[in-house]
Amino acid sequence: MENPVIHLEHVTFSYNQTPVLEDVNLDVGEGDFIAVVGPNAGGKTTLLKIILGLLKPNRGKVRVFGVTPVRARPRIGYMAQQTSFDFLFPVSVLDVALMGRLGHCGRFAFYSGKDREAAMEALERVEMASWKNHPFSQLSGGQRQRVLLARALASDPELMILDEPTANVDAAIETELFEILDALNRHMTIMVVSHDLGFVSCYVRSVACVNRRLVVHPTSSITGEMIHELYGGNVQMVRHDHHCSKEDRDWPSS
């Protein structure tokens, strides 16, 4: 692949002598929408942290937009798996979205008019602009996820990385969030960690299966045998092609 957005070459990583990732090779092209799946403790979040430059591999090469992950950070939006907030702190929806502009602030960390415009545009993209003055603590779970996505979007990223953005939300909210991501994919590359392969296969173009090692498949080539090998259980995988209709969606069962 010429000029991939993400390039990992023979990457290995261990926590205290315990191997987590082993000889990982990955190329993600511009405009791709890739899902990262795998069992718990299989290395999915570690993979994201290496791409973000939060962890350094023991061996191997990592490039994002052709440079080191640290240098590429201004071009990346990140939505973490878990975000802790003090719900007694009186922060508004707009305040949370503005947090995504902290890396763009000047020396004294004052938000500019441009920062506020970017935060409002991000809220518009997730359909939460009308809630800008509403207390974040009073939002529903799905609304909070939208605002946290807006926070990541406020930096105007070219690459969006999301670690299980639909964890602990119901199926309707999951659909809403992935419809938003599907629209965003027209303008940026997206990598998302998910446990729900039967659902995300309606949207993503490729799937990175991670269990210490990593193998990438086109969405349409995923089979039940692959999932059985990955998760080590009796899992039935119903194949979906990209952009299958909502009415035709099935769910994997065990």
C-alpha positions, -999 to +999 in steps of 0.1 A: +000+000+000+014+034-010+015+061+017-007+043+043-023+064+071-012+038+096+018+016+091+030-010+116+059-033+108+069-063+129+057-046+161+061-065+194+050-054+228+051-069+263+040-059+298+065-070+324+078-098+302+043-109+293+038-108+255+007-088+244+014-082+207+037-103+186+051-095+151+022-073+142+020-059+106-007-035+096-014-010+068-045+012+069-052+033+038-067+068+036-105+067+039-107+032+053-131+022+080-115-006+099-128-026+130-104-041+155-119-072+171-106-099+194-109-115+228-105-097+261-068-091+269-060-099+232-041-067+227-068-044+211-064-014+234-026-018+235-026-017+197-044+016+198-021+031+224+009+022+202-007+039+172-014+070+194+022+070+207+011+064+243+031+032+244+064+024+226+068-011+211+097-033+223+105-039+186+092-028+153+083+003+133+052+025+138+043+054+114+012+075+113+009+098+082+045+088+075+058+102+108+061+090+144+028+087+163+038+116+186+043+140+157+011+128+141-011+134+172-025+168+160-041+149+130-057+123+152-090+123+171-093+098+200-123+085+219-112+064+249-130+033+261-138+048+295-139+085+305-141+096+341-161+127+350-170+142+383-207+146+377-210+171+405-188+195+385-210+219+366-196+214+331-218+221+300-220+202+268-201+229+250-174+229+277-168+192+271-166+197+233-141+225+238-118+201+257-109+187+223-094+221+214-069+222+243-040+211+220-048+242+198-048+268+226-021+292+232+003+294+261-024+305+286-050+280+274-077+305+266-103+293+240-104+315+210-134+323+187-120+297+163-120+271+191-156+278+199-166+276+162-148+242+159-165+229+190-199+240+178-193+225+144-184+192+160-216+193+181-236+200+149-220+169+133-233+147+161-266+165+164-260+179+198-256+216+191-290+225+206-278+210+239-247+232+241-257+249+274-272+218+290-253+202+319-233+172+307-242+153+339-279+154+330-275+137+296-285+102+288-258+076+281-262+079+243-261+117+244-229+116+265-213+093+239-223+118+212-207+147+231-175+127+238-174+120+200-178+157+194-149+164+218-127+141+196-140+158+164-133+193+176-096+190+167-107+185+131-088+151+128-079+132+096-078+099+115-104+090+142-096+062+166-124+049+189-120+023+217-154+006+221-176+037+216-208+018+220-200-001+252-229-001+277-254+014+252-285-002+237-289-014+201-308+018+190-280+041+203-254+018+188-271+022+154-272+060+158-235+063+167-224+041+138-246+060+113-227+091+125-194+074+120-204+062+086-211+098+076-178+109+091-159+082+071-166+103+040-141+128+053-117+108+075-101+074+082-117+056+111-104+028+133-129+014+159-125-013+185-157-034+189-169-067+204-200-067+182-186-079+148-221-089+136-232-053+139-201-033+128-197-055+096-226-035+082-204-004+082-167-013+081-147-022+051-121-044+068-116-062+101-083-065+120-085-097+142-062-093+172-051-120+196-014-113+202-010-116+165-030-096+139-046-106+107-067-083+085-096-095+064-121-078+041-155-077+059-171-100+033-145-127+039-151-131+077-163-167+085-175-185+116-143-206+115-122-174+117-142-161+147-140-195+164-102-195+160-100-159+173-122-162+203-118-198+211-155-205+215-185-218+196-195-186+178-218-184+148-209-155+125-235-142+101-218-124+072-228-089+063-215-068+034-207-031+039-238-009+042-263-038+045-298-026+053-309-022+089-338-045+082-315-073+071-291-072+100-286-104+120-267-108+152-240-134+160-251-159+186-231-183+208 
